[in-house]
Amino acid sequence: MSRNWHHGNAAEDGSKTRGWLLGHFIDPTEGGVRATKDLEVKWGTHPAGDKRPEWTTDERRTTMLLLVDGHFRLHLTEGTVDLAKQGDYAVWGPGIDHSWEALTDAVVVTVRWPSASN
């Protein structure tokens, strides 16, 4: 396969990287074009009751969370957002901490930019 294009399955390709499909942490020798410092993309499959009890802190990137299926609650330092309708999304910028919980089985896509560790 060419190193300048890729096709695959999000669940399978992200299985070794906690769901992350694109980003600086993808090994360029294995991920090719998926290894990038520009952005990060994650396919997240969460069973009902799954949650991130701890809050992120000192985030320096912008994030978008997009609901594909289910009901997902996002807790931000600015308030709480319920994503319940397919296509619901939230975007937050640097300095806003977050945690989340899956109220039902849920699938979400997360996009962060730029791709760099804090």
Biopython code that builds the backbone (N, CA, C, O; Angstrom):
import numpy as np
from Bio.PDB.StructureBuilder import StructureBuilder

atoms = [
    (1, "MET", "N", (0.840, -1.181, 0.000)),
    (1, "MET", "CA", (0.000, 0.000, 0.000)),
    (1, "MET", "C", (0.888, 1.248, 0.000)),
    (1, "MET", "O", (1.932, 1.281, 0.651)),
    (2, "SER", "N", (0.469, 2.243, -0.719)),
    (2, "SER", "CA", (1.191, 3.510, -0.787)),
    (2, "SER", "C", (1.245, 4.170, 0.590)),
    (2, "SER", "O", (0.312, 4.036, 1.381)),
    (3, "ARG", "N", (2.321, 4.871, 0.873)),
    (3, "ARG", "CA", (2.449, 5.576, 2.147)),
    (3, "ARG", "C", (1.700, 6.912, 2.117)),
    (3, "ARG", "O", (1.629, 7.600, 3.136)),
    (4, "ASN", "N", (1.137, 7.288, 0.955)),
    (4, "ASN", "CA", (0.480, 8.580, 0.839)),
    (4, "ASN", "C", (-1.041, 8.473, 0.812)),
    (4, "ASN", "O", (-1.720, 9.476, 0.594)),
    (5, "TRP", "N", (-1.590, 7.277, 1.027)),
    (5, "TRP", "CA", (-3.035, 7.117, 1.183)),
    (5, "TRP", "C", (-3.291, 5.868, 2.003)),
    (5, "TRP", "O", (-2.427, 4.999, 2.121)),
    (6, "HIS", "N", (-4.492, 5.787, 2.571)),
    (6, "HIS", "CA", (-4.826, 4.653, 3.433)),
    (6, "HIS", "C", (-6.337, 4.469, 3.427)),
    (6, "HIS", "O", (-7.083, 5.444, 3.331)),
    (7, "HIS", "N", (-6.784, 3.245, 3.528)),
    (7, "HIS", "CA", (-8.187, 2.952, 3.802)),
    (7, "HIS", "C", (-8.230, 1.846, 4.823)),
    (7, "HIS", "O", (-7.289, 1.059, 4.930)),
    (8, "GLY", "N", (-9.310, 1.773, 5.576)),
    (8, "GLY", "CA", (-9.393, 0.752, 6.601)),
    (8, "GLY", "C", (-10.689, 0.845, 7.362)),
    (8, "GLY", "O", (-11.667, 1.424, 6.888)),
    (9, "ASN", "N", (-10.691, 0.271, 8.543)),
    (9, "ASN", "CA", (-11.835, 0.276, 9.435)),
    (9, "ASN", "C", (-11.419, 0.994, 10.718)),
    (9, "ASN", "O", (-10.390, 0.671, 11.311)),
    (10, "ALA", "N", (-12.220, 1.964, 11.138)),
    (10, "ALA", "CA", (-11.860, 2.777, 12.296)),
    (10, "ALA", "C", (-11.656, 1.941, 13.552)),
    (10, "ALA", "O", (-10.684, 2.152, 14.277)),
    (11, "ALA", "N", (-12.548, 1.002, 13.825)),
    (11, "ALA", "CA", (-12.422, 0.184, 15.035)),
    (11, "ALA", "C", (-11.167, -0.676, 14.979)),
    (11, "ALA", "O", (-10.456, -0.803, 15.975)),
    (12, "GLU", "N", (-10.894, -1.260, 13.834)),
    (12, "GLU", "CA", (-9.712, -2.120, 13.699)),
    (12, "GLU", "C", (-8.425, -1.306, 13.716)),
    (12, "GLU", "O", (-7.482, -1.655, 14.427)),
    (13, "ASP", "N", (-8.376, -0.224, 12.940)),
    (13, "ASP", "CA", (-7.149, 0.566, 12.859)),
    (13, "ASP", "C", (-6.811, 1.251, 14.180)),
    (13, "ASP", "O", (-5.638, 1.471, 14.482)),
    (14, "GLY", "N", (-7.827, 1.587, 14.966)),
    (14, "GLY", "CA", (-7.580, 2.253, 16.240)),
    (14, "GLY", "C", (-7.418, 1.314, 17.421)),
    (14, "GLY", "O", (-7.235, 1.769, 18.550)),
    (15, "SER", "N", (-7.481, 0.002, 17.179)),
    (15, "SER", "CA", (-7.455, -0.948, 18.292)),
    (15, "SER", "C", (-6.161, -0.919, 19.094)),
    (15, "SER", "O", (-6.172, -1.262, 20.277)),
    (16, "LYS", "N", (-5.061, -0.527, 18.495)),
    (16, "LYS", "CA", (-3.773, -0.504, 19.203)),
    (16, "LYS", "C", (-3.440, 0.876, 19.776)),
    (16, "LYS", "O", (-2.444, 1.038, 20.480)),
    (17, "THR", "N", (-4.286, 1.876, 19.467)),
    (17, "THR", "CA", (-3.999, 3.255, 19.891)),
    (17, "THR", "C", (-5.187, 3.880, 20.614)),
    (17, "THR", "O", (-5.441, 5.076, 20.472)),
    (18, "ARG", "N", (-5.925, 3.063, 21.402)),
    (18, "ARG", "CA", (-7.081, 3.543, 22.168)),
    (18, "ARG", "C", (-8.108, 4.254, 21.293)),
    (18, "ARG", "O", (-8.789, 5.168, 21.758)),
    (19, "GLY", "N", (-8.224, 3.846, 20.035)),
    (19, "GLY", "CA", (-9.215, 4.418, 19.131)),
    (19, "GLY", "C", (-8.688, 5.520, 18.230)),
    (19, "GLY", "O", (-9.366, 5.926, 17.286)),
    (20, "TRP", "N", (-7.492, 6.007, 18.507)),
    (20, "TRP", "CA", (-6.941, 7.106, 17.712)),
    (20, "TRP", "C", (-6.519, 6.603, 16.328)),
    (20, "TRP", "O", (-5.798, 5.613, 16.207)),
    (21, "LEU", "N", (-6.979, 7.299, 15.301)),
    (21, "LEU", "CA", (-6.716, 6.924, 13.904)),
    (21, "LEU", "C", (-5.658, 7.792, 13.252)),
    (21, "LEU", "O", (-4.916, 7.326, 12.388)),
    (22, "LEU", "N", (-5.581, 9.047, 13.658)),
    (22, "LEU", "CA", (-4.624, 10.007, 13.110)),
    (22, "LEU", "C", (-3.968, 10.745, 14.256)),
    (22, "LEU", "O", (-4.604, 10.999, 15.279)),
    (23, "GLY", "N", (-2.698, 11.092, 14.097)),
    (23, "GLY", "CA", (-2.036, 11.897, 15.112)),
    (23, "GLY", "C", (-0.544, 11.687, 15.149)),
    (23, "GLY", "O", (0.004, 10.838, 14.448)),
    (24, "HIS", "N", (0.107, 12.489, 15.990)),
    (24, "HIS", "CA", (1.562, 12.444, 16.095)),
    (24, "HIS", "C", (2.058, 11.121, 16.678)),
    (24, "HIS", "O", (3.212, 10.748, 16.469)),
    (25, "PHE", "N", (1.193, 10.407, 17.411)),
    (25, "PHE", "CA", (1.591, 9.177, 18.074)),
    (25, "PHE", "C", (1.462, 7.942, 17.187)),
    (25, "PHE", "O", (1.801, 6.843, 17.626)),
    (26, "ILE", "N", (0.987, 8.091, 15.961)),
    (26, "ILE", "CA", (0.916, 6.965, 15.026)),
    (26, "ILE", "C", (2.309, 6.769, 14.427)),
    (26, "ILE", "O", (2.916, 7.716, 13.927)),
    (27, "ASP", "N", (2.805, 5.550, 14.478)),
    (27, "ASP", "CA", (4.126, 5.227, 13.942)),
    (27, "ASP", "C", (4.115, 5.413, 12.432)),
    (27, "ASP", "O", (3.377, 4.713, 11.737)),
    (28, "PRO", "N", (4.916, 6.341, 11.904)),
    (28, "PRO", "CA", (4.900, 6.600, 10.462)),
    (28, "PRO", "C", (5.308, 5.397, 9.617)),
    (28, "PRO", "O", (4.920, 5.302, 8.453)),
    (29, "THR", "N", (6.087, 4.477, 10.188)),
    (29, "THR", "CA", (6.483, 3.293, 9.411)),
    (29, "THR", "C", (5.311, 2.327, 9.258)),
    (29, "THR", "O", (5.292, 1.522, 8.327)),
    (30, "GLU", "N", (4.331, 2.401, 10.166)),
    (30, "GLU", "CA", (3.160, 1.537, 10.080)),
    (30, "GLU", "C", (1.933, 2.293, 9.595)),
    (30, "GLU", "O", (1.121, 1.746, 8.849)),
    (31, "GLY", "N", (1.793, 3.552, 10.015)),
    (31, "GLY", "CA", (0.584, 4.322, 9.715)),
    (31, "GLY", "C", (0.670, 5.193, 8.495)),
    (31, "GLY", "O", (-0.354, 5.674, 8.012)),
    (32, "GLY", "N", (1.874, 5.417, 7.975)),
    (32, "GLY", "CA", (2.020, 6.237, 6.774)),
    (32, "GLY", "C", (1.367, 7.597, 6.917)),
    (32, "GLY", "O", (1.715, 8.375, 7.805)),
    (33, "VAL", "N", (0.429, 7.877, 6.047)),
    (33, "VAL", "CA", (-0.235, 9.183, 5.993)),
    (33, "VAL", "C", (-1.049, 9.475, 7.255)),
    (33, "VAL", "O", (-1.403, 10.629, 7.497)),
    (34, "ARG", "N", (-1.352, 8.460, 8.062)),
    (34, "ARG", "CA", (-2.102, 8.675, 9.304)),
    (34, "ARG", "C", (-1.248, 9.308, 10.405)),
    (34, "ARG", "O", (-1.786, 9.803, 11.396)),
    (35, "ALA", "N", (0.069, 9.297, 10.241)),
    (35, "ALA", "CA", (0.975, 9.930, 11.202)),
    (35, "ALA", "C", (1.086, 11.407, 10.844)),
    (35, "ALA", "O", (1.651, 11.759, 9.808)),
    (36, "THR", "N", (0.544, 12.275, 11.708)),
    (36, "THR", "CA", (0.528, 13.705, 11.421)),
    (36, "THR", "C", (0.590, 14.513, 12.705)),
    (36, "THR", "O", (0.109, 14.074, 13.750)),
    (37, "LYS", "N", (1.180, 15.684, 12.623)),
    (37, "LYS", "CA", (1.220, 16.600, 13.760)),
    (37, "LYS", "C", (0.136, 17.676, 13.644)),
    (37, "LYS", "O", (0.023, 18.549, 14.504)),
    (38, "ASP", "N", (-0.661, 17.604, 12.568)),
    (38, "ASP", "CA", (-1.680, 18.627, 12.332)),
    (38, "ASP", "C", (-2.949, 18.420, 13.154)),
    (38, "ASP", "O", (-3.528, 19.388, 13.647)),
    (39, "LEU", "N", (-3.388, 17.169, 13.306)),
    (39, "LEU", "CA", (-4.611, 16.895, 14.043)),
    (39, "LEU", "C", (-4.627, 15.463, 14.519)),
    (39, "LEU", "O", (-3.788, 14.649, 14.131)),
    (40, "GLU", "N", (-5.610, 15.163, 15.378)),
    (40, "GLU", "CA", (-5.823, 13.813, 15.889)),
    (40, "GLU", "C", (-7.291, 13.468, 15.682)),
    (40, "GLU", "O", (-8.165, 14.312, 15.887)),
    (41, "VAL", "N", (-7.564, 12.236, 15.279)),
    (41, "VAL", "CA", (-8.935, 11.772, 15.096)),
    (41, "VAL", "C", (-9.090, 10.439, 15.816)),
    (41, "VAL", "O", (-8.256, 9.543, 15.682)),
    (42, "LYS", "N", (-10.172, 10.322, 16.582)),
    (42, "LYS", "CA", (-10.423, 9.108, 17.361)),
    (42, "LYS", "C", (-11.830, 8.587, 17.095)),
    (42, "LYS", "O", (-12.785, 9.362, 17.043)),
    (43, "TRP", "N", (-11.954, 7.287, 16.929)),
    (43, "TRP", "CA", (-13.234, 6.589, 16.861)),
    (43, "TRP", "C", (-13.444, 5.977, 18.234)),
    (43, "TRP", "O", (-12.711, 5.070, 18.629)),
    (44, "GLY", "N", (-14.438, 6.464, 18.966)),
    (44, "GLY", "CA", (-14.660, 5.992, 20.328)),
    (44, "GLY", "C", (-15.950, 5.209, 20.456)),
    (44, "GLY", "O", (-17.028, 5.733, 20.175)),
    (45, "THR", "N", (-15.849, 3.959, 20.878)),
    (45, "THR", "CA", (-17.014, 3.112, 21.140)),
    (45, "THR", "C", (-17.095, 2.905, 22.646)),
    (45, "THR", "O", (-16.184, 2.346, 23.257)),
    (46, "HIS", "N", (-18.200, 3.364, 23.241)),
    (46, "HIS", "CA", (-18.324, 3.350, 24.697)),
    (46, "HIS", "C", (-19.595, 2.627, 25.119)),
    (46, "HIS", "O", (-20.684, 3.000, 24.683)),
    (47, "PRO", "N", (-19.480, 1.595, 25.962)),
    (47, "PRO", "CA", (-20.683, 0.939, 26.489)),
    (47, "PRO", "C", (-21.380, 1.857, 27.497)),
    (47, "PRO", "O", (-20.747, 2.718, 28.110)),
    (48, "ALA", "N", (-22.665, 1.664, 27.655)),
    (48, "ALA", "CA", (-23.428, 2.447, 28.635)),
    (48, "ALA", "C", (-22.737, 2.383, 29.991)),
    (48, "ALA", "O", (-22.332, 1.308, 30.436)),
    (49, "GLY", "N", (-22.602, 3.531, 30.645)),
    (49, "GLY", "CA", (-21.969, 3.597, 31.959)),
    (49, "GLY", "C", (-20.476, 3.877, 31.916)),
    (49, "GLY", "O", (-19.874, 4.191, 32.943)),
    (50, "ASP", "N", (-19.871, 3.765, 30.731)),
    (50, "ASP", "CA", (-18.446, 4.072, 30.596)),
    (50, "ASP", "C", (-18.255, 5.553, 30.889)),
    (50, "ASP", "O", (-19.054, 6.380, 30.451)),
    (51, "LYS", "N", (-17.218, 5.890, 31.616)),
    (51, "LYS", "CA", (-16.994, 7.303, 31.929)),
    (51, "LYS", "C", (-15.522, 7.580, 32.155)),
    (51, "LYS", "O", (-14.724, 6.684, 32.433)),
    (52, "ARG", "N", (-15.199, 8.838, 32.027)),
    (52, "ARG", "CA", (-13.870, 9.336, 32.387)),
    (52, "ARG", "C", (-14.075, 10.145, 33.660)),
    (52, "ARG", "O", (-14.429, 11.322, 33.598)),
    (53, "PRO", "N", (-13.853, 9.523, 34.815)),
    (53, "PRO", "CA", (-14.152, 10.220, 36.068)),
    (53, "PRO", "C", (-13.201, 11.374, 36.352)),
    (53, "PRO", "O", (-13.591, 12.367, 36.966)),
    (54, "GLU", "N", (-11.958, 11.246, 35.909)),
    (54, "GLU", "CA", (-11.004, 12.335, 36.137)),
    (54, "GLU", "C", (-11.179, 13.402, 35.046)),
    (54, "GLU", "O", (-11.600, 13.100, 33.929)),
    (55, "TRP", "N", (-10.860, 14.608, 35.381)),
    (55, "TRP", "CA", (-10.958, 15.720, 34.444)),
    (55, "TRP", "C", (-9.611, 15.937, 33.763)),
    (55, "TRP", "O", (-8.560, 15.767, 34.380)),
    (56, "THR", "N", (-9.653, 16.309, 32.496)),
    (56, "THR", "CA", (-8.416, 16.733, 31.840)),
    (56, "THR", "C", (-8.016, 18.060, 32.469)),
    (56, "THR", "O", (-8.860, 18.778, 33.005)),
    (57, "THR", "N", (-6.759, 18.377, 32.407)),
    (57, "THR", "CA", (-6.305, 19.665, 32.925)),
    (57, "THR", "C", (-5.262, 20.244, 31.991)),
    (57, "THR", "O", (-4.530, 19.512, 31.325)),
    (58, "ASP", "N", (-5.202, 21.547, 31.951)),
    (58, "ASP", "CA", (-4.169, 22.264, 31.195)),
    (58, "ASP", "C", (-4.157, 21.901, 29.706)),
    (58, "ASP", "O", (-3.090, 21.801, 29.100)),
    (59, "GLU", "N", (-5.334, 21.706, 29.124)),
    (59, "GLU", "CA", (-5.417, 21.380, 27.700)),
    (59, "GLU", "C", (-5.074, 22.611, 26.868)),
    (59, "GLU", "O", (-5.566, 23.709, 27.130)),
    (60, "ARG", "N", (-4.232, 22.413, 25.872)),
    (60, "ARG", "CA", (-3.762, 23.525, 25.035)),
    (60, "ARG", "C", (-4.233, 23.408, 23.594)),
    (60, "ARG", "O", (-3.790, 24.169, 22.733)),
    (61, "ARG", "N", (-5.125, 22.464, 23.322)),
    (61, "ARG", "CA", (-5.604, 22.257, 21.951)),
    (61, "ARG", "C", (-7.096, 22.526, 21.855)),
    (61, "ARG", "O", (-7.771, 22.692, 22.871)),
    (62, "THR", "N", (-7.602, 22.569, 20.646)),
    (62, "THR", "CA", (-9.026, 22.685, 20.389)),
    (62, "THR", "C", (-9.553, 21.282, 20.095)),
    (62, "THR", "O", (-8.874, 20.481, 19.452)),
    (63, "THR", "N", (-10.761, 20.989, 20.566)),
    (63, "THR", "CA", (-11.341, 19.653, 20.414)),
    (63, "THR", "C", (-12.770, 19.764, 19.914)),
    (63, "THR", "O", (-13.509, 20.669, 20.301)),
    (64, "MET", "N", (-13.153, 18.824, 19.044)),
    (64, "MET", "CA", (-14.537, 18.661, 18.638)),
    (64, "MET", "C", (-14.941, 17.222, 18.945)),
    (64, "MET", "O", (-14.212, 16.285, 18.620)),
    (65, "LEU", "N", (-16.085, 17.053, 19.562)),
    (65, "LEU", "CA", (-16.645, 15.723, 19.834)),
    (65, "LEU", "C", (-17.963, 15.625, 19.076)),
    (65, "LEU", "O", (-18.849, 16.459, 19.265)),
    (66, "LEU", "N", (-18.103, 14.612, 18.218)),
    (66, "LEU", "CA", (-19.258, 14.429, 17.337)),
    (66, "LEU", "C", (-19.935, 13.099, 17.663)),
    (66, "LEU", "O", (-19.286, 12.053, 17.669)),
    (67, "LEU", "N", (-21.234, 13.142, 17.931)),
    (67, "LEU", "CA", (-21.980, 11.930, 18.246)),
    (67, "LEU", "C", (-22.399, 11.205, 16.969)),
    (67, "LEU", "O", (-23.051, 11.783, 16.099)),
    (68, "VAL", "N", (-22.017, 9.940, 16.868)),
    (68, "VAL", "CA", (-22.432, 9.089, 15.750)),
    (68, "VAL", "C", (-23.690, 8.320, 16.139)),
    (68, "VAL", "O", (-24.621, 8.203, 15.343)),
    (69, "ASP", "N", (-23.716, 7.788, 17.383)),
    (69, "ASP", "CA", (-24.847, 6.985, 17.832)),
    (69, "ASP", "C", (-24.891, 6.982, 19.349)),
    (69, "ASP", "O", (-23.850, 7.048, 20.002)),
    (70, "GLY", "N", (-26.088, 6.905, 19.914)),
    (70, "GLY", "CA", (-26.245, 6.782, 21.358)),
    (70, "GLY", "C", (-26.538, 8.098, 22.042)),
    (70, "GLY", "O", (-27.029, 9.046, 21.428)),
    (71, "HIS", "N", (-26.222, 8.138, 23.338)),
    (71, "HIS", "CA", (-26.432, 9.323, 24.180)),
    (71, "HIS", "C", (-25.171, 9.498, 25.018)),
    (71, "HIS", "O", (-24.808, 8.611, 25.790)),
    (72, "PHE", "N", (-24.514, 10.625, 24.870)),
    (72, "PHE", "CA", (-23.210, 10.877, 25.466)),
    (72, "PHE", "C", (-23.258, 12.213, 26.190)),
    (72, "PHE", "O", (-23.739, 13.202, 25.639)),
    (73, "ARG", "N", (-22.767, 12.247, 27.411)),
    (73, "ARG", "CA", (-22.750, 13.492, 28.193)),
    (73, "ARG", "C", (-21.322, 13.977, 28.334)),
    (73, "ARG", "O", (-20.425, 13.227, 28.721)),
    (74, "LEU", "N", (-21.130, 15.233, 28.014)),
    (74, "LEU", "CA", (-19.832, 15.886, 28.076)),
    (74, "LEU", "C", (-19.874, 16.930, 29.179)),
    (74, "LEU", "O", (-20.726, 17.819, 29.177)),
    (75, "HIS", "N", (-18.947, 16.815, 30.122)),
    (75, "HIS", "CA", (-18.840, 17.784, 31.209)),
    (75, "HIS", "C", (-17.667, 18.709, 30.886)),
    (75, "HIS", "O", (-16.534, 18.254, 30.727)),
    (76, "LEU", "N", (-17.943, 19.992, 30.792)),
    (76, "LEU", "CA", (-16.916, 21.008, 30.537)),
    (76, "LEU", "C", (-16.872, 21.956, 31.720)),
    (76, "LEU", "O", (-17.862, 22.094, 32.439)),
    (77, "THR", "N", (-15.753, 22.604, 31.932)),
    (77, "THR", "CA", (-15.705, 23.602, 33.001)),
    (77, "THR", "C", (-16.719, 24.716, 32.738)),
    (77, "THR", "O", (-17.043, 25.479, 33.648)),
    (78, "GLU", "N", (-17.216, 24.818, 31.523)),
    (78, "GLU", "CA", (-18.199, 25.833, 31.142)),
    (78, "GLU", "C", (-19.636, 25.343, 31.294)),
    (78, "GLU", "O", (-20.568, 26.131, 31.131)),
    (79, "GLY", "N", (-19.840, 24.058, 31.605)),
    (79, "GLY", "CA", (-21.187, 23.507, 31.732)),
    (79, "GLY", "C", (-21.232, 22.080, 31.202)),
    (79, "GLY", "O", (-20.210, 21.517, 30.808)),
    (80, "THR", "N", (-22.429, 21.507, 31.197)),
    (80, "THR", "CA", (-22.638, 20.139, 30.749)),
    (80, "THR", "C", (-23.446, 20.141, 29.463)),
    (80, "THR", "O", (-24.390, 20.916, 29.307)),
    (81, "VAL", "N", (-23.061, 19.257, 28.536)),
    (81, "VAL", "CA", (-23.734, 19.155, 27.242)),
    (81, "VAL", "C", (-24.153, 17.710, 27.041)),
    (81, "VAL", "O", (-23.341, 16.797, 27.190)),
    (82, "ASP", "N", (-25.420, 17.499, 26.701)),
    (82, "ASP", "CA", (-25.903, 16.168, 26.326)),
    (82, "ASP", "C", (-25.936, 16.074, 24.810)),
    (82, "ASP", "O", (-26.564, 16.892, 24.138)),
    (83, "LEU", "N", (-25.254, 15.070, 24.279)),
    (83, "LEU", "CA", (-25.289, 14.788, 22.852)),
    (83, "LEU", "C", (-26.204, 13.584, 22.693)),
    (83, "LEU", "O", (-25.828, 12.471, 23.062)),
    (84, "ALA", "N", (-27.406, 13.790, 22.147)),
    (84, "ALA", "CA", (-28.414, 12.735, 22.123)),
    (84, "ALA", "C", (-28.930, 12.434, 20.722)),
    (84, "ALA", "O", (-29.488, 11.363, 20.483)),
    (85, "LYS", "N", (-28.751, 13.360, 19.806)),
    (85, "LYS", "CA", (-29.247, 13.188, 18.436)),
    (85, "LYS", "C", (-28.050, 12.993, 17.512)),
    (85, "LYS", "O", (-27.079, 13.746, 17.581)),
    (86, "GLN", "N", (-28.118, 11.993, 16.655)),
    (86, "GLN", "CA", (-27.014, 11.736, 15.730)),
    (86, "GLN", "C", (-26.593, 13.041, 15.069)),
    (86, "GLN", "O", (-27.424, 13.769, 14.526)),
    (87, "GLY", "N", (-25.309, 13.328, 15.120)),
    (87, "GLY", "CA", (-24.782, 14.562, 14.545)),
    (87, "GLY", "C", (-24.591, 15.688, 15.542)),
    (87, "GLY", "O", (-23.967, 16.697, 15.212)),
    (88, "ASP", "N", (-25.119, 15.544, 16.773)),
    (88, "ASP", "CA", (-24.862, 16.554, 17.810)),
    (88, "ASP", "C", (-23.360, 16.613, 18.062)),
    (88, "ASP", "O", (-22.676, 15.591, 18.023)),
    (89, "TYR", "N", (-22.854, 17.811, 18.319)),
    (89, "TYR", "CA", (-21.424, 17.953, 18.575)),
    (89, "TYR", "C", (-21.159, 19.128, 19.488)),
    (89, "TYR", "O", (-22.012, 19.993, 19.688)),
    (90, "ALA", "N", (-19.952, 19.139, 20.039)),
    (90, "ALA", "CA", (-19.477, 20.247, 20.865)),
    (90, "ALA", "C", (-18.028, 20.522, 20.474)),
    (90, "ALA", "O", (-17.277, 19.608, 20.132)),
    (91, "VAL", "N", (-17.655, 21.785, 20.531)),
    (91, "VAL", "CA", (-16.279, 22.211, 20.252)),
    (91, "VAL", "C", (-15.836, 23.086, 21.414)),
    (91, "VAL", "O", (-16.562, 23.983, 21.841)),
    (92, "TRP", "N", (-14.629, 22.816, 21.927)),
    (92, "TRP", "CA", (-14.091, 23.658, 22.989)),
    (92, "TRP", "C", (-12.609, 23.911, 22.744)),
    (92, "TRP", "O", (-11.919, 23.122, 22.099)),
    (93, "GLY", "N", (-12.150, 25.020, 23.272)),
    (93, "GLY", "CA", (-10.790, 25.453, 23.011)),
    (93, "GLY", "C", (-9.864, 25.268, 24.194)),
    (93, "GLY", "O", (-10.247, 24.715, 25.225)),
    (94, "PRO", "N", (-8.640, 25.738, 24.029)),
    (94, "PRO", "CA", (-7.631, 25.639, 25.079)),
    (94, "PRO", "C", (-8.129, 26.214, 26.405)),
    (94, "PRO", "O", (-8.863, 27.201, 26.439)),
    (95, "GLY", "N", (-7.712, 25.574, 27.488)),
    (95, "GLY", "CA", (-8.051, 26.069, 28.819)),
    (95, "GLY", "C", (-9.361, 25.551, 29.375)),
    (95, "GLY", "O", (-9.672, 25.820, 30.535)),
    (96, "ILE", "N", (-10.145, 24.818, 28.594)),
    (96, "ILE", "CA", (-11.400, 24.248, 29.091)),
    (96, "ILE", "C", (-11.163, 22.773, 29.400)),
    (96, "ILE", "O", (-10.822, 21.990, 28.514)),
    (97, "ASP", "N", (-11.347, 22.408, 30.657)),
    (97, "ASP", "CA", (-11.177, 21.025, 31.091)),
    (97, "ASP", "C", (-12.450, 20.245, 30.791)),
    (97, "ASP", "O", (-13.520, 20.830, 30.622)),
    (98, "HIS", "N", (-12.328, 18.909, 30.725)),
    (98, "HIS", "CA", (-13.514, 18.105, 30.440)),
    (98, "HIS", "C", (-13.420, 16.714, 31.039)),
    (98, "HIS", "O", (-12.339, 16.221, 31.358)),
    (99, "SER", "N", (-14.574, 16.103, 31.182)),
    (99, "SER", "CA", (-14.738, 14.673, 31.439)),
    (99, "SER", "C", (-16.006, 14.273, 30.690)),
    (99, "SER", "O", (-16.684, 15.127, 30.119)),
    (100, "TRP", "N", (-16.327, 12.987, 30.690)),
    (100, "TRP", "CA", (-17.475, 12.535, 29.904)),
    (100, "TRP", "C", (-18.046, 11.249, 30.474)),
    (100, "TRP", "O", (-17.426, 10.591, 31.309)),
    (101, "GLU", "N", (-19.260, 10.897, 30.001)),
    (101, "GLU", "CA", (-19.871, 9.622, 30.354)),
    (101, "GLU", "C", (-20.837, 9.210, 29.251)),
    (101, "GLU", "O", (-21.511, 10.044, 28.646)),
    (102, "ALA", "N", (-20.889, 7.905, 29.004)),
    (102, "ALA", "CA", (-21.829, 7.334, 28.032)),
    (102, "ALA", "C", (-23.106, 6.970, 28.779)),
    (102, "ALA", "O", (-23.089, 6.093, 29.642)),
    (103, "LEU", "N", (-24.206, 7.633, 28.457)),
    (103, "LEU", "CA", (-25.472, 7.356, 29.121)),
    (103, "LEU", "C", (-26.143, 6.108, 28.543)),
    (103, "LEU", "O", (-26.891, 5.420, 29.237)),
    (104, "THR", "N", (-25.869, 5.821, 27.266)),
    (104, "THR", "CA", (-26.265, 4.575, 26.609)),
    (104, "THR", "C", (-25.028, 4.102, 25.854)),
    (104, "THR", "O", (-24.010, 4.793, 25.848)),
    (105, "ASP", "N", (-25.100, 2.950, 25.225)),
    (105, "ASP", "CA", (-24.022, 2.573, 24.315)),
    (105, "ASP", "C", (-23.867, 3.727, 23.331)),
    (105, "ASP", "O", (-24.860, 4.214, 22.790)),
    (106, "ALA", "N", (-22.640, 4.167, 23.094)),
    (106, "ALA", "CA", (-22.435, 5.353, 22.262)),
    (106, "ALA", "C", (-21.191, 5.209, 21.405)),
    (106, "ALA", "O", (-20.221, 4.545, 21.772)),
    (107, "VAL", "N", (-21.254, 5.855, 20.249)),
    (107, "VAL", "CA", (-20.105, 5.958, 19.354)),
    (107, "VAL", "C", (-19.894, 7.445, 19.089)),
    (107, "VAL", "O", (-20.823, 8.159, 18.709)),
    (108, "VAL", "N", (-18.657, 7.901, 19.296)),
    (108, "VAL", "CA", (-18.318, 9.304, 19.076)),
    (108, "VAL", "C", (-17.032, 9.406, 18.262)),
    (108, "VAL", "O", (-16.189, 8.509, 18.282)),
    (109, "VAL", "N", (-16.906, 10.509, 17.553)),
    (109, "VAL", "CA", (-15.668, 10.825, 16.848)),
    (109, "VAL", "C", (-15.091, 12.069, 17.516)),
    (109, "VAL", "O", (-15.783, 13.072, 17.689)),
    (110, "THR", "N", (-13.833, 11.990, 17.883)),
    (110, "THR", "CA", (-13.141, 13.121, 18.493)),
    (110, "THR", "C", (-12.075, 13.615, 17.523)),
    (110, "THR", "O", (-11.320, 12.827, 16.954)),
    (111, "VAL", "N", (-12.026, 14.928, 17.346)),
    (111, "VAL", "CA", (-10.996, 15.564, 16.521)),
    (111, "VAL", "C", (-10.318, 16.610, 17.394)),
    (111, "VAL", "O", (-10.987, 17.457, 17.987)),
    (112, "ARG", "N", (-8.983, 16.553, 17.476)),
    (112, "ARG", "CA", (-8.209, 17.544, 18.231)),
    (112, "ARG", "C", (-7.147, 18.132, 17.328)),
    (112, "ARG", "O", (-6.596, 17.447, 16.467)),
    (113, "TRP", "N", (-6.866, 19.404, 17.532)),
    (113, "TRP", "CA", (-5.786, 20.031, 16.754)),
    (113, "TRP", "C", (-5.127, 21.113, 17.561)),
    (113, "TRP", "O", (-5.778, 21.780, 18.365)),
    (114, "PRO", "N", (-3.837, 21.299, 17.356)),
    (114, "PRO", "CA", (-2.921, 20.447, 16.590)),
    (114, "PRO", "C", (-2.622, 19.178, 17.362)),
    (114, "PRO", "O", (-3.012, 19.047, 18.522)),
    (115, "SER", "N", (-1.932, 18.243, 16.727)),
    (115, "SER", "CA", (-1.589, 16.976, 17.386)),
    (115, "SER", "C", (-0.224, 17.130, 18.043)),
    (115, "SER", "O", (0.813, 17.094, 17.382)),
    (116, "ALA", "N", (-0.253, 17.300, 19.344)),
    (116, "ALA", "CA", (0.989, 17.419, 20.098)),
    (116, "ALA", "C", (0.675, 17.160, 21.547)),
    (116, "ALA", "O", (-0.403, 17.509, 22.026)),
    (117, "SER", "N", (1.595, 16.559, 22.240)),
    (117, "SER", "CA", (1.364, 16.311, 23.658)),
    (117, "SER", "C", (1.466, 17.630, 24.412)),
    (117, "SER", "O", (2.142, 18.564, 23.980)),
    (118, "ASN", "N", (0.780, 17.684, 25.545)),
    (118, "ASN", "CA", (0.769, 18.921, 26.354)),
    (118, "ASN", "C", (2.121, 19.231, 26.904)),
    (118, "ASN", "O", (2.289, 20.230, 27.603)),
]
sb = StructureBuilder()
sb.init_structure("model")
sb.init_model(0)
sb.init_chain("A")
sb.init_seg("    ")
for serial, (resi, resn, name, xyz) in enumerate(atoms, 1):
    if name == "N":
        sb.init_residue(resn, " ", resi, " ")
    sb.init_atom(name, np.array(xyz, "f"), 0.0, 1.0, " ", f" {name:<3s}", serial, name[0])
structure = sb.get_structure()
